[in-house]
Amino acid sequence: MSFLYILWNCLVQYRTNIGHFYLAKMLGFFFFLHQNLVCKNMRCGLLEYITLLQN
């Protein structure tokens, strides 16, 4: 949880579009991994990740 908190702080501190885009993709990737662990189904996690990227 503290690792995600550090990532969130970095996301808040970065004010450039490139920083926001990169960190958002990074958080999206960790979210994707988390969904795979919870669902234990690659399709479920992949669908969540694609949905996150489209928003």
Buried (B, 14 or more C-beta within 10 A) or exposed (E): EEEEEEBEEBBEEBEEEEEEEBBBEEBBEEBBEEBBEEBEEEEEBBBBBEEBEEE
